[in-house]
Amino acid sequence: MESKPTYLGTMIPLATVAFGLIAAGAWNKFIPDLFAIFRAAWRLR
C-alpha cells in the first residue's frame, strides 16, 4: 500500500512532461499549417 502514492507521484509528472513535449511538437507542426491555410484563404478572398 505504501508504494502506490510514490508510484503515482512519479508517474504523474512524467506523464505531464511527456504530454507537454507531445503538445509542443504538435503545435510546432500545426501553427505553420494554420498560417498557410489562413494565408491561402486570405488570398482567395
Secondary structure, 3 states (H helix, E strand, C coil): CCHHHHHHHHHHHHHHHHHHHHHHHHHHHHHHHHHHHHHHHHHHC
